[in-house]
């Protein structure tokens, strides 16, 4: 669709979800790569969440996403990625179905301190046949595992990429998105406009 009579096309909008367990770094990831000020729906953890939200491994966490995070990154003049960070707590998972409508693919952000929190996201995208990769967020002080160990622990199929990242660093998070797009081009080319 042309605008202002020029032959230039509006960029295609590509929707990507950033999912994973509570405290895995999704909000940080979206903020690190977004070229706009990200929309965040973080709220302070309160006494109400005691017994509902386990802080094991993330004891210093003081806020949580209650709806979604939203950011944008322009890949090139043809493509713009719209990033939707999902809430990680089980009580907010009902929103995942709505957020995944029209999604090109997903990043499952994993925290090796709480790797079991990644199972739900992996199952969600596999059951909906949405292409994804697993990005292991390497937190300071966390034990480092080899990608093959992560693959085995999460019972991932051989074609699903596993990458290591630091969600705080723009270059690292951008590299994850590039790997996801390459994976989708190789395995789901019909999904790209």
MDTraj code that builds the backbone (N, CA, C; nanometers):
import mdtraj as md
import numpy as np

residues = "UNK UNK UNK UNK UNK UNK UNK UNK UNK UNK UNK UNK UNK UNK UNK UNK UNK UNK UNK UNK UNK UNK UNK UNK UNK UNK UNK UNK UNK UNK UNK UNK UNK UNK UNK UNK UNK UNK UNK UNK UNK UNK UNK UNK UNK UNK UNK UNK UNK UNK UNK UNK UNK UNK UNK UNK UNK UNK UNK UNK UNK UNK UNK UNK UNK UNK UNK UNK UNK UNK UNK UNK UNK UNK UNK UNK UNK UNK UNK UNK UNK UNK UNK UNK UNK UNK UNK UNK UNK UNK UNK UNK UNK UNK UNK UNK UNK UNK UNK UNK UNK UNK UNK UNK UNK UNK UNK UNK UNK UNK UNK UNK UNK UNK UNK UNK UNK UNK UNK UNK UNK UNK UNK UNK UNK UNK UNK UNK UNK UNK UNK UNK UNK UNK UNK UNK UNK UNK UNK UNK UNK UNK UNK UNK UNK UNK UNK UNK UNK UNK UNK UNK UNK UNK UNK UNK UNK UNK UNK UNK UNK UNK UNK UNK UNK UNK UNK UNK UNK UNK UNK UNK UNK UNK UNK UNK UNK UNK UNK UNK UNK UNK UNK UNK UNK UNK UNK UNK UNK UNK UNK UNK UNK".split()
xyz = np.array([
    [0.0848, -0.1171, 0.0000],
    [0.0000, 0.0000, 0.0000],
    [0.0895, 0.1236, 0.0000],
    [0.0792, 0.2066, -0.0993],
    [0.1631, 0.3261, -0.1107],
    [0.1024, 0.4398, -0.0298],
    [0.1887, 0.5338, 0.0064],
    [0.1402, 0.6526, 0.0756],
    [0.1997, 0.7760, 0.0103],
    [0.1283, 0.8892, 0.0145],
    [0.1717, 1.0162, -0.0443],
    [0.2086, 1.0036, -0.1915],
    [0.1537, 0.9073, -0.2611],
    [0.1809, 0.8935, -0.4033],
    [0.3189, 0.8384, -0.4352],
    [0.3994, 0.8106, -0.3347],
    [0.5333, 0.7548, -0.3583],
    [0.5232, 0.6052, -0.3840],
    [0.6297, 0.5505, -0.4371],
    [0.6323, 0.4067, -0.4623],
    [0.6781, 0.3295, -0.3390],
    [0.7108, 0.4004, -0.2303],
    [0.7549, 0.3318, -0.1084],
    [0.6369, 0.2608, -0.0436],
    [0.6658, 0.1462, 0.0119],
    [0.5638, 0.0669, 0.0802],
    [0.5740, 0.0887, 0.2314],
    [0.4604, 0.0800, 0.2966],
    [0.4627, 0.0789, 0.4422],
    [0.5272, -0.0512, 0.4865],
    [0.6039, -0.0484, 0.5944],
    [0.6668, -0.1736, 0.6380],
    [0.5624, -0.2743, 0.6874],
    [0.5927, -0.4005, 0.6682],
    [0.5061, -0.5073, 0.7181],
    [0.5248, -0.5180, 0.8690],
    [0.4144, -0.5323, 0.9396],
    [0.4168, -0.5462, 1.0849],
    [0.4275, -0.6939, 1.1201],
    [0.5295, -0.7282, 1.1961],
    [0.5508, -0.8655, 1.2389],
    [0.5377, -0.8711, 1.3906],
    [0.4496, -0.9550, 1.4390],
    [0.4232, -0.9663, 1.5822],
    [0.5030, -1.0815, 1.6407],
    [0.5796, -1.0514, 1.7455],
    [0.6604, -1.1521, 1.8132],
    [0.6301, -1.1462, 1.9624],
    [0.6088, -1.2628, 2.0216],
    [0.5861, -1.2704, 2.1659],
    [0.7167, -1.2996, 2.2381],
    [0.7319, -1.2382, 2.3542],
    [0.8434, -1.2673, 2.4438],
    [0.7792, -1.3292, 2.5673],
    [0.7978, -1.4593, 2.5848],
    [0.7290, -1.5335, 2.6898],
    [0.8303, -1.6015, 2.7803],
    [0.7801, -1.6597, 2.8857],
    [0.8649, -1.7323, 2.9797],
    [0.8081, -1.7213, 3.1193],
    [0.8801, -1.7782, 3.2117],
    [0.8345, -1.7812, 3.3497],
    [0.8462, -1.6472, 3.4201],
    [0.7883, -1.6419, 3.5367],
    [0.7918, -1.5263, 3.6243],
    [0.9369, -1.4920, 3.6570],
    [0.9766, -1.3676, 3.6290],
    [1.1116, -1.3224, 3.6635],
    [1.2208, -1.3634, 3.5665],
    [1.1835, -1.4129, 3.4467],
    [1.2850, -1.4599, 3.3511],
    [1.3553, -1.3462, 3.2774],
    [1.2993, -1.2234, 3.2819],
    [1.3631, -1.1104, 3.2157],
    [1.2903, -1.0579, 3.0943],
    [1.1624, -1.0889, 3.0798],
    [1.0869, -1.0490, 2.9612],
    [1.0746, -0.8971, 2.9482],
    [1.0405, -0.8303, 3.0567],
    [1.0281, -0.6841, 3.0545],
    [1.1619, -0.6202, 3.0220],
    [1.2680, -0.6717, 3.0793],
    [1.4028, -0.6210, 3.0535],
    [1.4398, -0.6412, 2.9075],
    [1.4089, -0.7573, 2.8517],
    [1.4376, -0.7898, 2.7117],
    [1.3692, -0.6904, 2.6191],
    [1.2390, -0.6696, 2.6379],
    [1.1644, -0.5777, 2.5520],
    [1.2232, -0.4369, 2.5636],
    [1.2537, -0.3941, 2.6841],
    [1.3109, -0.2613, 2.7046],
    [1.4478, -0.2446, 2.6423],
    [1.5259, -0.3519, 2.6375],
    [1.6620, -0.3445, 2.5833],
    [1.6639, -0.3247, 2.4325],
    [1.5623, -0.3752, 2.3617],
    [1.5646, -0.3673, 2.2148],
    [1.4683, -0.2656, 2.1558],
    [1.3707, -0.2221, 2.2317],
    [1.2682, -0.1351, 2.1756],
    [1.3247, 0.0011, 2.1371],
    [1.2891, 0.0465, 2.0153],
    [1.3330, 0.1778, 1.9696],
    [1.2387, 0.2880, 2.0176],
    [1.1291, 0.2492, 2.0783],
    [1.0366, 0.3447, 2.1403],
    [1.0372, 0.3182, 2.2904],
    [0.9881, 0.4128, 2.3659],
    [0.9721, 0.3885, 2.5091],
    [0.8697, 0.2765, 2.5245],
    [0.9094, 0.1628, 2.5840],
    [0.8158, 0.0504, 2.5906],
    [0.6967, 0.0797, 2.6820],
    [0.5841, 0.0233, 2.6446],
    [0.4673, 0.0251, 2.7305],
    [0.4861, -0.0884, 2.8293],
    [0.4750, -0.0573, 2.9556],
    [0.4904, -0.1594, 3.0596],
    [0.3676, -0.1572, 3.1490],
    [0.3273, -0.2744, 3.1931],
    [0.2150, -0.2836, 3.2859],
    [0.2622, -0.3519, 3.4138],
    [0.3708, -0.2996, 3.4676],
    [0.4270, -0.3568, 3.5895],
    [0.3594, -0.2977, 3.7125],
    [0.3402, -0.3834, 3.8082],
    [0.2862, -0.3424, 3.9371],
    [0.3770, -0.3957, 4.0464],
    [0.3737, -0.3317, 4.1599],
    [0.4546, -0.3736, 4.2745],
    [0.3952, -0.5008, 4.3330],
    [0.4832, -0.5964, 4.3630],
    [0.4382, -0.7185, 4.4305],
    [0.3887, -0.6811, 4.5695],
    [0.2771, -0.7366, 4.6087],
    [0.2185, -0.7052, 4.7389],
    [0.2035, -0.8322, 4.8206],
    [0.1596, -0.8152, 4.9430],
    [0.1378, -0.9286, 5.0321],
    [0.0322, -1.0239, 4.9768],
    [-0.0559, -0.9736, 4.8894],
    [-0.1607, -1.0568, 4.8302],
    [-0.1001, -1.1707, 4.7486],
    [0.0159, -1.1476, 4.6884],
    [0.0762, -1.2510, 4.6039],
    [0.1513, -1.3574, 4.6834],
    [0.1694, -1.3372, 4.8142],
    [0.2374, -1.4367, 4.8976],
    [0.1575, -1.5666, 4.8937],
    [0.2250, -1.6751, 4.8641],
    [0.1588, -1.8042, 4.8532],
    [0.1083, -1.8328, 4.7131],
    [0.0950, -1.7287, 4.6302],
    [0.0520, -1.7455, 4.4914],
    [0.1723, -1.7430, 4.3980],
    [0.2615, -1.6472, 4.4196],
    [0.3792, -1.6292, 4.3348],
    [0.5042, -1.6694, 4.4124],
    [0.5710, -1.7710, 4.3635],
    [0.6944, -1.8144, 4.4272],
    [0.8091, -1.7219, 4.3879],
    [0.8787, -1.6709, 4.4862],
    [0.9954, -1.5864, 4.4605],
    [1.1254, -1.6660, 4.4723],
    [1.1148, -1.7976, 4.4792],
    [1.2348, -1.8806, 4.4877],
    [1.3245, -1.8543, 4.3671],
    [1.4457, -1.8132, 4.3925],
    [1.5410, -1.7832, 4.2858],
    [1.5375, -1.6395, 4.2383],
    [1.4300, -1.5666, 4.2713],
    [1.4176, -1.4258, 4.2316],
    [1.3726, -1.3422, 4.3524],
    [1.4335, -1.3689, 4.4643],
    [1.3917, -1.3076, 4.5903],
    [1.3943, -1.1552, 4.5892],
    [1.4784, -1.0956, 4.5073],
    [1.4887, -0.9489, 4.5038],
    [1.3891, -0.8843, 4.4070],
    [1.3059, -0.9637, 4.3409],
    [1.2072, -0.9095, 4.2467],
    [1.1002, -0.8337, 4.3245],
    [1.0702, -0.7118, 4.2800],
    [0.9724, -0.6289, 4.3512],
    [0.8513, -0.5926, 4.2662],
    [0.8578, -0.6171, 4.1340],
    [0.7457, -0.5835, 4.0462],
    [0.7126, -0.7029, 3.9570],
    [0.5953, -0.6967, 3.8969],
    [0.5538, -0.8023, 3.8044],
    [0.4672, -0.7427, 3.6940],
    [0.4753, -0.8019, 3.5755],
    [0.3909, -0.7609, 3.4626],
    [0.2525, -0.8218, 3.4822],
    [0.1504, -0.7372, 3.4763],
    [0.0145, -0.7861, 3.4996],
    [-0.0689, -0.7943, 3.3717],
    [-0.0214, -0.7417, 3.2624],
    [-0.0937, -0.7523, 3.1350],
    [0.0042, -0.7881, 3.0242],
    [0.0902, -0.6933, 2.9859],
    [0.1883, -0.7185, 2.8803],
    [0.2889, -0.6047, 2.8779],
    [0.3968, -0.6284, 2.8097],
    [0.4928, -0.5239, 2.7740],
    [0.4809, -0.5093, 2.6232],
    [0.5071, -0.3890, 2.5727],
    [0.4994, -0.3675, 2.4288],
    [0.6159, -0.2806, 2.3852],
    [0.6831, -0.3241, 2.2793],
    [0.7914, -0.2468, 2.2211],
    [0.7949, -0.2663, 2.0711],
    [0.8825, -0.1894, 2.0061],
    [0.8922, -0.1955, 1.8596],
    [1.0385, -0.1848, 1.8192],
    [1.0745, -0.2580, 1.7155],
    [1.2086, -0.2479, 1.6583],
    [1.1960, -0.2612, 1.5064],
    [1.2555, -0.1665, 1.4349],
    [1.2548, -0.1700, 1.2890],
    [1.3730, -0.2547, 1.2432],
    [1.3431, -0.3580, 1.1681],
    [1.4488, -0.4456, 1.1172],
    [1.5139, -0.3823, 0.9946],
    [1.4312, -0.3389, 0.9023],
    [1.4762, -0.2685, 0.7819],
    [1.3530, -0.1967, 0.7269],
    [1.3638, -0.1233, 0.6169],
    [1.2464, -0.0492, 0.5676],
    [1.1253, -0.1370, 0.5359],
    [1.1462, -0.2676, 0.5201],
    [1.0352, -0.3569, 0.4854],
    [0.9639, -0.4172, 0.6057],
    [1.0342, -0.4277, 0.7208],
    [0.9787, -0.5014, 0.8341],
    [0.9972, -0.4277, 0.9662],
    [0.8894, -0.4277, 1.0446],
    [0.8931, -0.3757, 1.1804],
    [0.8426, -0.4858, 1.2727],
    [0.9204, -0.5149, 1.3770],
    [0.8776, -0.6134, 1.4760],
    [0.8041, -0.5423, 1.5878],
    [0.6871, -0.5929, 1.6214],
    [0.6133, -0.5464, 1.7378],
    [0.6275, -0.6547, 1.8434],
    [0.6849, -0.6187, 1.9546],
    [0.7164, -0.7136, 2.0608],
    [0.6106, -0.7067, 2.1702],
    [0.5583, -0.8218, 2.2056],
    [0.4601, -0.8327, 2.3122],
    [0.5159, -0.9254, 2.4201],
    [0.5515, -0.8675, 2.5338],
    [0.5990, -0.9466, 2.6460],
    [0.4807, -0.9972, 2.7263],
    [0.4742, -1.1274, 2.7459],
    [0.3618, -1.1872, 2.8177],
    [0.3859, -1.1829, 2.9680],
    [0.2789, -1.1849, 3.0475],
    [0.2976, -1.1989, 3.1916],
    [0.3442, -1.3409, 3.2231],
    [0.4299, -1.3538, 3.3230],
    [0.4866, -1.4846, 3.3531],
    [0.4129, -1.5646, 3.4585],
    [0.3298, -1.4992, 3.5366],
    [0.2617, -1.5699, 3.6441],
    [0.1424, -1.6480, 3.5916],
    [0.1241, -1.7664, 3.6453],
    [0.0188, -1.8560, 3.5984],
    [-0.1189, -1.7900, 3.6028],
    [-0.1449, -1.7079, 3.7021],
    [-0.2775, -1.6471, 3.7132],
    [-0.3083, -1.5499, 3.5993],
    [-0.2062, -1.5083, 3.5215],
    [-0.2282, -1.4181, 3.4086],
    [-0.2150, -1.4880, 3.2732],
    [-0.1974, -1.6202, 3.2725],
    [-0.1781, -1.6921, 3.1473],
    [-0.2983, -1.6872, 3.0556],
    [-0.4176, -1.6581, 3.1068],
    [-0.5356, -1.6526, 3.0211],
    [-0.5169, -1.5489, 2.9101],
    [-0.4283, -1.4506, 2.9315],
    [-0.4048, -1.3469, 2.8299],
    [-0.3186, -1.3957, 2.7140],
    [-0.2469, -1.5059, 2.7339],
    [-0.1581, -1.5549, 2.6298],
    [-0.2336, -1.5866, 2.5019],
    [-0.3530, -1.6457, 2.5121],
    [-0.4303, -1.6803, 2.3922],
    [-0.4595, -1.5571, 2.3082],
    [-0.4997, -1.4491, 2.3723],
    [-0.5275, -1.3253, 2.2990],
    [-0.4000, -1.2664, 2.2405],
    [-0.2933, -1.2666, 2.3190],
    [-0.1679, -1.2084, 2.2714],
    [-0.1087, -1.2856, 2.1539],
    [-0.1341, -1.4151, 2.1452],
    [-0.0713, -1.4937, 2.0371],
    [-0.1444, -1.4812, 1.9042],
    [-0.2649, -1.4240, 1.9030],
    [-0.3359, -1.4058, 1.7761],
    [-0.2519, -1.3224, 1.6801],
    [-0.2239, -1.3781, 1.5644],
    [-0.1469, -1.3078, 1.4628],
    [0.0028, -1.3067, 1.4849],
    [0.0498, -1.3815, 1.5839],
    [0.1944, -1.3824, 1.6121],
    [0.2705, -1.4600, 1.5061],
    [0.3805, -1.4021, 1.4635],
    [0.4707, -1.4674, 1.3696],
    [0.5500, -1.5769, 1.4399],
    [0.5931, -1.5488, 1.5619],
    [0.6739, -1.6428, 1.6369],
    [0.6956, -1.5922, 1.7780],
    [0.7812, -1.6641, 1.8515],
    [0.8009, -1.6297, 1.9920],
    [0.9423, -1.6611, 2.0384],
    [0.9816, -1.5861, 2.1395],
    [1.1034, -1.6129, 2.2152],
    [1.0582, -1.6634, 2.3515],
    [1.1030, -1.7825, 2.3901],
    [1.0799, -1.8311, 2.5257],
    [1.2066, -1.7994, 2.6038],
    [1.1942, -1.7040, 2.6943],
    [1.3081, -1.6626, 2.7756],
    [1.3162, -1.7561, 2.8961],
    [1.4301, -1.8206, 2.9127],
    [1.4484, -1.9187, 3.0192],
    [1.5506, -1.8698, 3.1204],
    [1.5253, -1.9000, 3.2455],
    [1.6132, -1.8688, 3.3576],
    [1.6576, -2.0018, 3.4162],
    [1.7875, -2.0325, 3.4122],
    [1.8336, -2.1636, 3.4581],
    [1.8148, -2.1823, 3.6088],
    [1.7916, -2.0749, 3.6819],
    [1.7640, -2.0881, 3.8253],
    [1.6240, -2.1440, 3.8483],
    [1.5377, -2.1312, 3.7465],
    [1.3978, -2.1756, 3.7550],
    [1.3558, -2.2314, 3.6193],
    [1.4338, -2.3222, 3.5664],
    [1.4110, -2.3731, 3.4314],
    [1.2715, -2.4353, 3.4150],
    [1.2207, -2.4952, 3.5210],
    [1.0886, -2.5582, 3.5140],
    [0.9794, -2.4568, 3.4791],
    [1.0035, -2.3293, 3.5032],
    [0.9050, -2.2260, 3.4685],
    [0.8932, -2.2046, 3.3177],
    [0.9823, -2.2652, 3.2401],
    [0.9781, -2.2530, 3.0937],
    [0.8872, -2.3561, 3.0287],
    [0.8547, -2.4631, 3.1008],
    [0.7757, -2.5712, 3.0422],
    [0.6434, -2.5230, 2.9851],
    [0.5730, -2.4387, 3.0595],
    [0.4403, -2.3938, 3.0157],
    [0.4481, -2.3172, 2.8833],
    [0.5486, -2.2300, 2.8696],
    [0.5620, -2.1527, 2.7457],
    [0.5977, -2.2440, 2.6282],
    [0.6888, -2.3369, 2.6495],
    [0.7255, -2.4311, 2.5429],
    [0.6022, -2.5100, 2.4991],
    [0.5272, -2.5637, 2.5950],
    [0.4060, -2.6402, 2.5630],
    [0.3036, -2.5549, 2.4893],
    [0.2877, -2.4295, 2.5334],
    [0.1908, -2.3387, 2.4729],
    [0.2198, -2.3194, 2.3242],
    [0.3444, -2.2870, 2.2896],
    [0.3773, -2.2596, 2.1500],
    [0.3816, -2.3865, 2.0659],
    [0.4253, -2.4962, 2.1234],
    [0.4220, -2.6228, 2.0487],
    [0.2791, -2.6621, 2.0158],
    [0.1877, -2.6504, 2.1118],
    [0.0499, -2.6931, 2.0884],
    [-0.0212, -2.6047, 1.9866],
    [0.0229, -2.4806, 1.9722],
    [-0.0391, -2.3891, 1.8753],
    [0.0401, -2.3806, 1.7448],
    [0.1453, -2.4590, 1.7366],
    [0.2315, -2.4641, 1.6175],
    [0.2842, -2.3266, 1.5780],
    [0.3236, -2.2521, 1.6795],
    [0.3869, -2.1214, 1.6591],
    [0.5376, -2.1423, 1.6719],
    [0.6119, -2.1019, 1.5697],
    [0.7565, -2.1176, 1.5730],
    [0.8183, -2.0369, 1.6866],
    [0.9156, -2.0965, 1.7538],
    [0.9797, -2.0283, 1.8655],
    [1.1227, -2.0763, 1.8808],
    [1.1957, -2.0033, 1.9623],
    [1.3265, -2.0470, 2.0069],
    [1.3329, -2.0262, 2.1576],
    [1.4320, -2.0864, 2.2195],
    [1.4552, -2.0688, 2.3628],
    [1.5806, -1.9856, 2.3783],
    [1.5667, -1.8742, 2.4505],
    [1.6801, -1.7864, 2.4808],
    [1.7085, -1.7983, 2.6297],
    [1.8247, -1.8490, 2.6627],
    [1.8631, -1.8672, 2.8024],
    [1.9240, -1.7368, 2.8519],
    [1.8533, -1.6711, 2.9418],
    [1.8988, -1.5448, 2.9981],
    [2.0038, -1.5759, 3.1045],
    [2.1251, -1.5345, 3.0804],
    [2.2354, -1.5686, 3.1691],
    [2.2477, -1.4655, 3.2810],
    [2.1749, -1.4917, 3.3879],
    [2.1773, -1.4047, 3.5044],
    [2.3110, -1.4140, 3.5749],
    [2.3516, -1.3022, 3.6353],
    [2.4740, -1.3027, 3.7156],
    [2.4608, -1.4068, 3.8260],
    [2.5634, -1.4878, 3.8410],
    [2.5666, -1.5865, 3.9484],
    [2.4898, -1.7138, 3.9214],
    [2.4238, -1.7231, 3.8072],
    [2.3505, -1.8470, 3.7785],
    [2.4453, -1.9489, 3.7159],
    [2.4130, -2.0762, 3.7343],
    [2.4953, -2.1818, 3.6771],
    [2.4792, -2.1814, 3.5264],
    [2.5876, -2.2028, 3.4555],
    [2.5857, -2.2041, 3.3093],
    [2.5728, -2.3471, 3.2581],
    [2.4754, -2.3681, 3.1707],
    [2.4532, -2.4985, 3.1098],
    [2.4802, -2.4880, 2.9606],
    [2.5191, -2.5970, 2.9027],
    [2.5371, -2.6049, 2.7580],
    [2.3992, -2.6146, 2.6919],
    [2.3857, -2.5628, 2.5694],
    [2.2562, -2.5723, 2.5001],
    [2.2000, -2.7138, 2.4931],
    [2.2856, -2.8151, 2.4751],
    [2.2352, -2.9529, 2.4694],
    [2.1748, -2.9962, 2.6028],
    [2.2294, -2.9457, 2.7135],
    [2.1727, -2.9767, 2.8448],
    [2.0351, -2.9114, 2.8606],
    [2.0227, -2.7882, 2.8119],
    [1.8946, -2.7171, 2.8162],
    [1.7929, -2.7906, 2.7290],
    [1.8352, -2.8315, 2.6091],
    [1.7467, -2.9035, 2.5163],
    [1.6920, -3.0301, 2.5829],
    [1.7794, -3.1033, 2.6482],
    [1.7384, -3.2263, 2.7154],
    [1.6443, -3.1969, 2.8319],
    [1.6769, -3.0982, 2.9127],
    [1.5942, -3.0650, 3.0290],
    [1.4547, -3.0187, 2.9885],
    [1.4440, -2.9453, 2.8774],
    [1.3144, -2.8951, 2.8301],
    [1.2472, -2.9893, 2.7306],
    [1.3162, -3.0995, 2.6957],
    [1.2651, -3.1970, 2.6003],
    [1.2271, -3.1299, 2.4681],
    [1.3198, -3.0486, 2.4158],
    [1.2971, -2.9750, 2.2916],
    [1.3339, -3.0587, 2.1702],
    [1.2579, -3.0393, 2.0645],
    [1.2886, -3.1061, 1.9381],
    [1.4199, -3.0498, 1.8820],
    [1.4922, -3.1273, 1.8024],
    [1.6231, -3.0849, 1.7525],
    [1.6230, -2.9571, 1.6690],
    [1.5110, -2.9253, 1.6024],
    [1.5088, -2.8075, 1.5147],
    [1.4851, -2.6760, 1.5894],
    [1.4517, -2.6809, 1.7167],
    [1.4242, -2.5584, 1.7920],
    [1.5562, -2.4985, 1.8400],
    [1.5863, -2.3761, 1.7972],
    [1.7131, -2.3140, 1.8378],
    [1.7164, -2.2803, 1.9871],
    [1.8353, -2.2917, 2.0425],
    [1.8620, -2.2479, 2.1791],
    [1.9781, -2.1507, 2.1702],
    [1.9576, -2.0319, 2.2242],
    [2.0628, -1.9306, 2.2227],
    [2.0847, -1.8799, 2.3647],
    [2.2043, -1.8346, 2.3901],
    [2.2378, -1.7746, 2.5192],
    [2.2310, -1.6243, 2.5025],
    [2.1821, -1.5540, 2.6053],
    [2.1703, -1.4097, 2.5927],
    [2.1805, -1.3415, 2.7283],
    [2.1935, -1.2116, 2.7216],
    [2.1826, -1.1255, 2.8385],
    [2.0734, -1.0255, 2.8039],
    [1.9564, -1.0431, 2.8635],
    [1.8398, -0.9618, 2.8283],
    [1.8605, -0.8142, 2.8577],
    [1.9612, -0.7787, 2.9332],
    [1.9886, -0.6382, 2.9656],
    [2.0608, -0.5668, 2.8526],
    [2.1233, -0.6424, 2.7638],
    [2.2061, -0.5835, 2.6594],
    [2.1329, -0.5840, 2.5249],
    [2.1215, -0.4654, 2.4676],
    [2.0508, -0.4497, 2.3410],
    [2.1068, -0.5405, 2.2324],
    [2.2362, -0.5443, 2.2193],
    [2.2986, -0.6254, 2.1131],
    [2.2648, -0.7741, 2.1305],
    [2.2684, -0.8208, 2.2527],
    [2.2397, -0.9613, 2.2802],
    [2.0936, -0.9933, 2.2505],
    [2.0013, -0.9087, 2.2971],
    [1.8588, -0.9314, 2.2739],
    [1.8256, -0.9206, 2.1248],
    [1.8870, -0.8259, 2.0553],
    [1.8654, -0.8117, 1.9110],
    [1.9127, -0.9366, 1.8374],
    [2.0250, -0.9915, 1.8797],
    [2.0767, -1.1135, 1.8183],
    [1.9767, -1.2290, 1.8333],
    [1.9094, -1.2352, 1.9472],
    [1.8068, -1.3374, 1.9686],
    [1.6953, -1.3204, 1.8654],
    [1.6509, -1.1971, 1.8443],
    [1.5432, -1.1720, 1.7480],
    [1.5855, -1.2056, 1.6056],
    [1.7092, -1.1745, 1.5695],
    [1.7605, -1.2091, 1.4368],
    [1.7602, -1.3606, 1.4193],
    [1.8047, -1.4329, 1.5213],
    [1.8055, -1.5795, 1.5149],
    [1.6641, -1.6333, 1.5008],
    [1.5690, -1.5732, 1.5718],
    [1.4295, -1.6167, 1.5602],
    [1.3790, -1.5972, 1.4176],
    [1.4020, -1.4799, 1.3592],
    [1.3553, -1.4528, 1.2225],
    [1.4198, -1.5506, 1.1238],
    [1.5489, -1.5762, 1.1402],
    [1.6168, -1.6730, 1.0523],
    [1.5558, -1.8116, 1.0672],
    [1.5261, -1.8498, 1.1904],
    [1.4624, -1.9798, 1.2163],
    [1.3253, -1.9864, 1.1488],
    [1.2472, -1.8806, 1.1617],
    [1.1141, -1.8785, 1.1020],
    [1.1203, -1.8807, 0.9504],
    [1.2169, -1.8085, 0.8930],
    [1.2346, -1.8109, 0.7470],
    [1.2683, -1.9505, 0.6983],
    [1.3492, -2.0212, 0.7755],
    [1.3906, -2.1552, 0.7365],
    [1.2843, -2.2612, 0.7559],
    [1.1976, -2.2423, 0.8556],
    [1.1005, -2.3458, 0.8896],
    [0.9555, -2.3096, 0.8651],
    [0.9242, -2.1813, 0.8590],
    [0.7867, -2.1369, 0.8405],
    [0.7821, -2.0185, 0.7434],
    [0.8422, -2.0293, 0.6244],
    [0.8518, -1.9126, 0.5354],
    [0.7159, -1.8574, 0.4916],
    [0.6139, -1.9379, 0.4912],
    [0.4830, -1.8910, 0.4460],
    [0.4197, -1.7930, 0.5441],
    [0.4705, -1.7879, 0.6672],
    [0.4145, -1.6957, 0.7659],
    [0.4610, -1.5523, 0.7468],
    [0.5705, -1.5333, 0.6754],
    [0.6218, -1.3987, 0.6550],
    [0.5489, -1.3319, 0.5391],
    [0.5156, -1.2024, 0.5559],
    [0.4483, -1.1304, 0.4473],
    [0.5414, -1.1057, 0.3305],
])
top = md.Topology()
chain = top.add_chain()
for i, resn in enumerate(residues, 1):
    res = top.add_residue(resn, chain, resSeq=i)
    for name in ("N", "CA", "C"):
        top.add_atom(name, md.element.get_by_symbol(name[0]), res)
traj = md.Trajectory(xyz[None], top)
